[in-house]
Amino acid sequence: MREHILGKTGRAVSAVGLGTWQLGADWGEVSETDALAVLGAAADSGVTFFDTADVYGDGRSEQVIGKFLRNRGPDHGLTVATKMGRRLDQLPENYVMANFRAWTDRSRKNLGVETLDLVQLHCPPTAVVTSDEVYEALDTLVADGAIGSYGLSVETCSQALAAIARPNVATVQIIVNAFRLKPLDDVLPAALKAGVGIIARVPLASGMLAGNYTVRTRFADNDHRNYNRDGSHFDVGETFSGVDYAAGLEAAAAFGSLAASVQGSSGSTTPASTAQAAIAWVSQLEGMSTVIPGARSASQAQANAAAGSLPELGSSFTDGVRSIYDAHFRAAIHPRW
């Protein structure tokens, strides 16, 4: 597994991490036993970065990770990033010190730690991203020892660039995948120059880039891939990266053809899967710190982690990704996020 430095945290983390929204059981049941198995399989496969949030299962994801850390022991070598800001309506007046203290205290209790490794504001409105008072409050939490570092999880490239310009922002989390290329234009270069870590979420476009969906695929009622296709619950860009489902299937098929020639990890006689190629491509982008695919089973966690040791895909693969994006999505997606 490759490692990168996670921006201004100074921490070395695995090129492929683990996103844990699904472990909160917000979109499909996942037992605690299965959740712990996923965390264990990821860690045993070289993953050293877990990403969670205080609202994933109303704290369940954090609690399961906390139990895993205790079971693993004090020398677990893992970095855990959590998020805050969505326990109340996303209004600028709610992003104040009193709430920050309450939210971080809750997360510290859930995770069983004195100091949170990394806290990210959870896709706040632009007025929060540009607020001097917000960063002053976050700096106070660092000085008090409640958090080690802070960053922002954002929806748009303009928000990412505003966050990167702040001197003490350690990381920015943003959607980057083969269907969402705009961050490659300015965000990754700006982050690299500023020493800010980039965490890529939704690397498989809600699973579409794994190449397993068809027009007949159905999702559970409580699955955001069903209820949020129109963006009625949160930013539509979080579901299938905001692409039209039918167009996404066409593009996923083209990506599958591009990925078919990707070799497996060193010593493997099995070609990489389409999902592994998609994850590996994001993880290998210049300026990328880590990419956080989710996993609902131990085998899926192991397969995702293996993407972190695939051979370099190279510029010809990137050219192919850009060609697919230009043909299917640039006009509709590039101006929006």
C-alpha positions in Angstrom: 0.0 0.0 0.0 1.4 3.4 -0.9 1.4 6.1 1.7 1.1 9.9 1.4 1.4 12.7 3.9 -2.1 14.0 4.9 -1.5 17.7 4.3 -0.8 19.9 7.3 -1.6 17.1 9.7 1.9 15.7 9.0 0.5 12.2 9.3 1.4 9.4 6.9 -1.7 7.7 5.7 -2.6 4.9 3.3 -3.3 6.0 -0.3 -6.6 4.1 0.0 -8.5 4.7 3.2 -12.0 3.6 4.2 -15.2 5.7 4.2 -17.6 4.6 6.9 -21.0 6.2 6.2 -22.4 2.8 5.4 -21.3 1.4 8.8 -23.8 3.8 10.4 -26.5 1.7 8.7 -28.1 4.8 7.3 -28.7 3.0 3.9 -29.0 -0.7 4.5 -28.5 -2.7 7.7 -25.0 -3.5 8.8 -24.6 -5.4 12.1 -21.9 -4.3 14.5 -20.1 -7.7 13.9 -20.0 -7.0 10.2 -18.9 -3.4 10.7 -16.0 -4.5 12.9 -15.1 -7.1 10.4 -15.0 -4.5 7.6 -12.7 -2.3 9.8 -10.5 -5.2 10.6 -10.2 -6.4 7.0 -9.3 -2.8 5.9 -6.6 -2.3 8.6 -5.1 -5.8 8.0 -4.9 -4.9 4.3 -2.8 -1.8 5.0 -5.5 0.9 5.4 -4.5 3.4 8.0 -7.1 6.1 7.4 -10.8 5.9 8.4 -13.3 8.7 7.6 -16.5 9.0 9.6 -19.0 11.7 10.8 -21.0 12.4 13.9 -24.3 12.0 11.9 -23.5 8.6 10.4 -26.0 6.5 12.2 -26.4 9.3 14.7 -22.9 8.5 16.0 -23.1 4.7 15.5 -20.2 4.8 12.9 -18.0 6.7 15.4 -18.9 4.3 18.2 -18.1 1.2 16.2 -14.7 2.7 15.2 -14.1 3.6 18.8 -14.7 0.0 19.9 -12.4 -1.2 17.1 -9.6 1.1 18.2 -9.9 -0.1 21.8 -9.8 -3.7 20.6 -6.8 -3.0 18.4 -4.8 -1.5 21.3 -3.0 1.8 21.8 -0.5 1.1 19.0 -3.1 0.8 16.3 -1.4 3.3 14.0 -4.6 4.5 12.5 -5.8 8.0 11.7 -9.5 8.7 12.2 -11.1 11.8 10.6 -14.6 12.7 11.6 -16.9 15.5 10.6 -19.3 18.0 12.3 -21.9 20.5 11.4 -24.9 18.6 10.3 -26.6 17.9 13.6 -28.4 21.1 13.1 -29.7 22.9 10.0 -26.8 24.1 7.8 -27.3 27.8 8.7 -24.3 30.1 9.3 -25.6 31.0 12.7 -25.2 27.4 13.9 -21.5 27.3 13.2 -20.4 28.8 16.5 -18.0 27.8 19.3 -20.7 26.5 21.7 -21.9 24.0 19.1 -18.4 23.1 18.0 -17.5 22.2 21.6 -20.6 20.1 22.0 -20.2 18.3 18.7 -16.5 17.6 19.2 -17.1 16.5 22.8 -19.7 14.0 21.6 -17.3 12.7 18.9 -14.5 12.3 21.4 -16.8 10.3 23.7 -18.0 8.2 20.7 -14.5 7.4 19.6 -13.0 7.1 23.1 -10.2 9.6 22.5 -9.0 12.8 24.2 -8.0 14.5 21.0 -9.7 14.0 17.6 -7.1 13.4 14.9 -8.9 15.5 12.3 -12.3 17.2 12.3 -13.8 18.4 9.1 -16.7 20.8 8.7 -19.3 18.7 7.0 -20.2 20.4 3.7 -21.1 23.7 5.2 -22.7 26.6 3.3 -20.3 29.0 1.5 -20.9 31.7 4.1 -19.3 29.4 6.7 -16.4 28.5 4.4 -15.5 32.2 4.1 -16.1 33.2 7.8 -13.2 34.4 9.8 -15.0 33.6 13.0 -15.4 30.0 12.1 -11.6 29.5 11.6 -10.9 31.4 14.8 -13.1 29.0 16.7 -11.5 26.0 15.1 -8.0 27.4 16.0 -9.2 27.6 19.6 -10.2 23.9 19.6 -6.7 23.0 18.3 -5.1 25.2 21.0 -7.3 23.6 23.7 -6.3 20.1 22.6 -9.8 18.9 21.6 -8.7 18.4 18.0 -5.4 17.8 16.4 -6.1 19.4 13.0 -9.1 20.6 11.1 -10.3 20.6 7.5 -13.4 21.0 5.4 -15.5 18.7 3.4 -17.0 20.6 0.5 -19.3 20.3 -2.4 -17.8 22.7 -4.9 -14.3 23.6 -6.3 -14.8 27.3 -5.4 -15.4 26.3 -1.7 -12.3 24.1 -1.8 -10.2 26.9 -3.1 -11.5 29.3 -0.4 -10.6 26.7 2.3 -7.2 26.0 0.8 -6.4 29.7 1.1 -6.8 29.6 4.9 -3.4 29.2 6.6 -4.4 26.5 9.2 -6.7 24.3 7.1 -5.0 20.9 7.0 -7.2 19.1 4.6 -10.0 19.5 2.1 -12.4 16.6 1.2 -14.1 16.7 -2.1 -15.7 14.4 -4.7 -13.1 13.2 -7.2 -13.7 10.3 -9.6 -13.8 9.5 -13.3 -17.2 11.3 -13.6 -16.0 14.4 -11.6 -12.9 15.8 -13.0 -13.1 19.6 -12.3 -11.0 19.3 -9.1 -8.1 18.3 -11.3 -8.1 21.8 -13.0 -7.3 24.0 -10.0 -8.1 22.4 -6.6 -5.4 19.7 -6.7 -2.6 22.1 -7.9 -3.6 24.7 -5.3 -3.6 22.2 -2.5 -0.3 20.8 -3.5 1.2 24.3 -3.5 -0.3 25.1 -0.1 0.6 21.8 1.5 -3.1 21.0 2.1 -4.1 17.4 1.9 -6.9 16.3 -0.4 -9.3 13.5 0.6 -11.3 12.1 -2.3 -14.8 10.8 -1.5 -17.3 9.0 -3.7 -14.5 7.5 -5.9 -16.9 5.0 -7.4 -19.8 7.4 -8.1 -22.0 5.6 -5.6 -20.9 2.3 -7.0 -21.7 3.1 -10.6 -18.0 3.0 -11.6 -17.8 -0.6 -10.3 -19.7 -1.6 -13.4 -22.3 -3.8 -11.7 -25.5 -1.7 -12.2 -28.0 -2.0 -15.0 -31.3 -0.3 -15.8 -33.0 -3.0 -13.8 -31.0 -2.4 -10.6 -33.2 -1.4 -7.7 -32.1 0.1 -4.4 -33.7 0.0 -1.0 -36.2 2.7 0.0 -33.7 4.0 2.6 -30.8 4.0 0.2 -29.7 7.5 -1.0 -29.2 6.0 -4.5 -33.0 5.7 -4.5 -34.3 8.6 -2.5 -31.8 11.3 -3.3 -31.5 11.1 -7.1 -33.3 14.4 -7.4 -31.2 16.0 -4.6 -34.3 16.5 -2.4 -32.4 15.4 0.8 -28.9 16.7 0.2 -26.7 17.8 -2.6 -27.5 15.6 -5.6 -23.8 15.5 -6.4 -23.4 13.0 -3.6 -25.5 10.5 -5.4 -24.0 9.0 -8.5 -21.8 12.2 -8.6 -24.9 14.0 -9.9 -24.9 12.3 -13.3 -28.0 11.1 -15.0 -28.4 7.4 -14.2 -28.8 6.2 -17.8 -25.8 8.3 -19.0 -23.8 7.0 -16.1 -24.4 3.4 -17.1 -23.1 4.2 -20.7 -20.0 5.9 -19.3 -19.4 3.2 -16.8 -19.4 0.6 -19.6 -16.8 2.7 -21.4 -14.7 3.0 -18.3 -15.0 -0.8 -17.8 -13.5 -1.2 -21.3 -10.7 1.2 -20.4 -10.0 -0.6 -17.1 -9.9 -4.1 -18.7 -6.2 -3.9 -19.3 -5.2 -2.8 -15.9 -2.9 -5.3 -14.2 -3.5 -6.6 -10.7 -1.1 -5.8 -7.8 2.4 -7.1 -7.9 2.7 -10.8 -8.1 -1.0 -11.2 -8.9 -2.1 -13.2 -11.9 -5.7 -11.7 -11.7 -6.4 -8.5 -13.6 -7.6 -5.6 -11.5 -11.4 -5.1 -11.2 -13.1 -2.1 -12.7 -13.7 -0.7 -9.2 -10.0 -1.2 -8.3 -8.9 0.6 -11.4 -11.3 3.5 -10.6 -10.0 3.8 -7.0 -6.3 3.4 -8.1 -6.6 6.1 -10.7 -7.9 8.7 -8.1 -5.3 7.6 -5.5 -2.5 8.2 -8.0 -3.4 11.7 -9.0 -0.7 14.3 -8.1 -1.7 16.1 -5.0 -4.0 13.4 -3.7 -3.6 12.3 -0.1 -6.1 9.5 0.2 -9.3 8.2 -1.3 -12.1 6.8 0.8 -14.3 4.2 -0.8 -16.9 2.6 1.4 -17.2 -1.2 2.0 -20.1 -3.2 3.3 -18.1 -6.5 3.7 -14.7 -7.7 4.6 -14.0 -8.9 1.1 -15.0 -5.6 -0.4 -12.7 -3.8 2.0 -9.8 -6.1 1.1 -10.5 -5.6 -2.7 -10.6 -1.8 -2.3 -7.4 -1.7 -0.3 -5.6 -3.7 -3.0 -6.1 -0.8 -5.3 -3.6 1.1 -3.3 -0.8 -1.1 -4.6 -1.7 -1.3 -8.3 1.0 -0.3 -10.8 1.0 3.3 -12.0 -1.8 3.7 -14.6 -0.1 6.4 -16.5 -1.0 9.3 -18.7 -2.7 7.2 -21.4 -5.2 5.9 -18.8 -5.9 9.5 -17.7 -6.4 10.5 -21.4 -9.0 7.8 -21.6 -10.8 9.0 -18.5 -10.9 12.5 -19.8 -12.2 11.3 -23.2 -15.1 9.5 -21.5 -15.8 12.5 -19.3 -15.8 15.0 -22.2 -18.1 12.8 -24.2 -20.7 12.1 -21.5 -20.5 14.7 -18.7 -18.3 17.8 -19.1 -21.2 20.0 -20.4 -23.6 19.0 -17.6 -21.2 18.4 -14.7 -18.2 20.8 -15.0 -20.2 24.1 -14.5 -22.1 22.8 -11.4 -19.5 21.7 -8.9 
